[in-house]
C-alpha cells in the first residue's frame, strides 16, 4: 500500500478569495447531471470462493466477457499454514438483464499450481489464458511462483497447465509480478522481481513452446546488486514489444549515480544474444520515482508510463520517452497534485482510446473524504492539445460499497466505457473491503 504525507496547504481569509471559492462551488453544482461520469458495480468480491483483492488489469474476449485474477480468497485453505485463500482466476459475463455473473475458472491452492497472482491474464486466439503467480510451485517453503495456462473445455470446465515453475534451474528468477506478453512467434515474455545469484534483483525471461510439447525458459537478462547502478534492480512491471522484437521495461529501483530511483531499459536481440541498454535513469527532484507500471507506445514509437512517487508535487507523474537520432529523452508531461486531483498511479499501465486520449488509474487522490485525507483513488484522462496534454479526473472513487484504491489499469469497450477493479471497498468481509469490478460511463 502507498503511504504518503500530504503537502500542507495555506488558506487565505480574504473576503475576495472566499467569495470566489463559493462562486466556483455554486457553478459546479449547476453543471447538468449528465456531464458527470457514473460508476456501475459489475461485481463485489466477497473473500469466499469468488476471491478478493484484485490487482491486475482486466481483459475482454470477443463476446464481451471480462477476465482477471484476485490476489487472495478462493480456496478456503492456502499454502503451508492453511489459512486464507491463495487467489483466483475468474470471468465476468454480462447478463441480458444488465447484471453481471462471475465464474471462478481456477482456485489457486498454494501448492504446485501457484498462489497469489499479482497481475491479470492475457488471452490467445484460441481463448486460452496465461498468467503468473508470485508464490506457490514445487519449491521449499511457499514457492517462487509459476507461469500458468488456463484452457476452456467441455461444459465450461477450465484446466490449468503449468508452463514453468520458478526457482528450479540455476540463475532462475522468482516472484513474477508483471503481465506477460506474446511475440509474433508465440513466445511469452515476462519479468521476475527477484532471482537466484547472479540474478538476485530480478530477471527478464522468455518461454518458448516446444514442438514436442512443453515450454522452455531462457533468461534474457539478469539484474544484480553488482550492476544496480548501471541497469536498475527489481523489475515489477511487465514488458512491451515493438515491431522489431525489441523489448522495453522498467525497474523499480537502481540506476543512476545515487542508485535509487529506477530505470527504463530496452533489450535487443542480435544473433541470439540479448543486450540491455538503459534509456533513462529516474532521479530525485521533479522527475518520477520508482516506476511499477509497464510502458505503452503510440503509433510513432514514443513510450508512455507512470511513476507512483515524486514528480513536481510528490504525488507521482506521467512521463513520455521520445527518440531522435538514436537518443531517448524523457519528459514529465504531468505531475499529480494530490487530492482532489489524482495521486499515486500504481501497477496499471496507461491505455489509449481511438482518439489518442490516455487513460489510467491512481490508487489514491480524488474528491472523497472516506479514505482519510488521501482520497480513494481515481480514473484519469489525458487529452492531447497543441500545447501538450490536458489532464482531467474522469471519476473519483467514493470508497465504501463503490470501491476504493484501483491498483490495475482500465480497458475500454467500443463505446468508450472504462472497466477495471479496485483493491478495496465493496464487501466488508475483508478489512477495508474485498474490492469490486466496475464500469465507468464517461
Secondary structure as GFF3:
##gff-version 3
##sequence-region A 1 442
A	DSSP	alpha_helix	15	29	.	.	.	ID=ss1
A	DSSP	three_ten_helix	33	35	.	.	.	ID=ss2
A	DSSP	beta_strand	38	44	.	.	.	ID=ss3
A	DSSP	beta_strand	52	54	.	.	.	ID=ss4
A	DSSP	beta_strand	59	60	.	.	.	ID=ss5
A	DSSP	beta_strand	66	72	.	.	.	ID=ss6
A	DSSP	beta_strand	88	94	.	.	.	ID=ss7
A	DSSP	beta_strand	100	107	.	.	.	ID=ss8
A	DSSP	beta_strand	122	123	.	.	.	ID=ss9
A	DSSP	beta_strand	129	133	.	.	.	ID=ss10
A	DSSP	beta_strand	146	152	.	.	.	ID=ss11
A	DSSP	three_ten_helix	154	156	.	.	.	ID=ss12
A	DSSP	beta_strand	158	165	.	.	.	ID=ss13
A	DSSP	beta_strand	173	174	.	.	.	ID=ss14
A	DSSP	beta_strand	181	182	.	.	.	ID=ss15
A	DSSP	beta_strand	188	192	.	.	.	ID=ss16
A	DSSP	beta_strand	194	195	.	.	.	ID=ss17
A	DSSP	beta_strand	203	209	.	.	.	ID=ss18
A	DSSP	beta_strand	215	222	.	.	.	ID=ss19
A	DSSP	three_ten_helix	225	227	.	.	.	ID=ss20
A	DSSP	alpha_helix	228	231	.	.	.	ID=ss21
A	DSSP	beta_strand	240	241	.	.	.	ID=ss22
A	DSSP	beta_strand	247	251	.	.	.	ID=ss23
A	DSSP	beta_strand	263	270	.	.	.	ID=ss24
A	DSSP	beta_strand	273	281	.	.	.	ID=ss25
A	DSSP	beta_strand	288	289	.	.	.	ID=ss26
A	DSSP	beta_strand	296	297	.	.	.	ID=ss27
A	DSSP	beta_strand	303	307	.	.	.	ID=ss28
A	DSSP	beta_strand	309	310	.	.	.	ID=ss29
A	DSSP	beta_strand	317	324	.	.	.	ID=ss30
A	DSSP	beta_strand	327	335	.	.	.	ID=ss31
A	DSSP	beta_strand	342	343	.	.	.	ID=ss32
A	DSSP	beta_strand	351	352	.	.	.	ID=ss33
A	DSSP	beta_strand	358	362	.	.	.	ID=ss34
A	DSSP	beta_strand	364	365	.	.	.	ID=ss35
A	DSSP	beta_strand	378	385	.	.	.	ID=ss36
A	DSSP	beta_strand	388	396	.	.	.	ID=ss37
A	DSSP	three_ten_helix	400	402	.	.	.	ID=ss38
A	DSSP	beta_strand	411	412	.	.	.	ID=ss39
A	DSSP	beta_strand	418	422	.	.	.	ID=ss40
A	DSSP	beta_strand	436	441	.	.	.	ID=ss41
###
